[in-house]
Amino acid sequence: MDRKKWGVGGLVFVGCMFLGGGVGALLGSSHIGWLIGMGVGFLGIALTRLIGK
């Protein structure tokens, strides 16, 4: 079974998600930080796929 190459997009997503969670925890609202981090992460995935083409 061949694994699909995801490139750095997955790392960008997870990195943004954890950074958002950390900043949200510092500001007292970690769940909002996780959601914002996920949104930025999805945009990061889209940008890495656009740049990679």
C-alpha positions as CSV (number, residue, x, y, z in Angstrom):
1,M,0.0,0.0,0.0
2,D,1.5,3.3,-1.1
3,R,1.4,6.3,1.2
4,K,0.6,9.6,-0.3
5,K,3.2,12.3,0.1
6,W,1.8,15.2,2.0
7,G,4.9,17.4,2.1
8,V,5.2,20.1,4.7
9,G,1.5,21.0,4.6
10,G,0.7,18.7,7.5
11,L,3.6,20.1,9.6
12,V,2.4,23.6,8.9
13,F,-1.1,22.7,10.0
14,V,0.0,21.0,13.3
15,G,2.5,23.8,14.0
16,C,-0.2,26.5,13.6
17,M,-2.7,24.6,15.6
18,F,-0.3,24.1,18.6
19,L,0.9,27.7,18.4
20,G,-2.7,28.9,18.4
21,G,-3.5,26.7,21.4
22,G,-0.5,28.0,23.3
23,V,-1.3,31.6,22.7
24,G,-4.9,31.0,23.6
25,A,-3.9,29.3,26.8
26,L,-1.7,32.3,27.7
27,L,-4.6,34.6,27.1
28,G,-7.0,32.5,29.1
29,S,-9.1,31.0,26.3
30,S,-7.3,27.9,24.9
31,H,-10.3,26.5,22.9
32,I,-10.5,29.7,20.9
33,G,-6.8,29.6,20.3
34,W,-7.0,26.0,19.0
35,L,-9.8,27.0,16.6
36,I,-7.9,30.0,15.3
37,G,-4.8,27.9,14.9
38,M,-6.7,25.3,12.9
39,G,-8.0,28.0,10.6
40,V,-4.6,29.5,10.0
41,G,-3.2,25.9,9.6
42,F,-5.7,25.2,6.8
43,L,-4.7,28.4,5.1
44,G,-1.1,27.3,5.5
45,I,-1.8,24.0,3.8
46,A,-3.5,25.7,0.9
47,L,-0.5,28.1,0.5
48,T,2.0,25.3,0.6
49,R,0.1,23.4,-2.0
50,L,-0.2,26.5,-4.2
51,I,3.5,27.2,-3.9
52,G,4.4,23.6,-4.5
53,K,2.7,23.5,-8.0
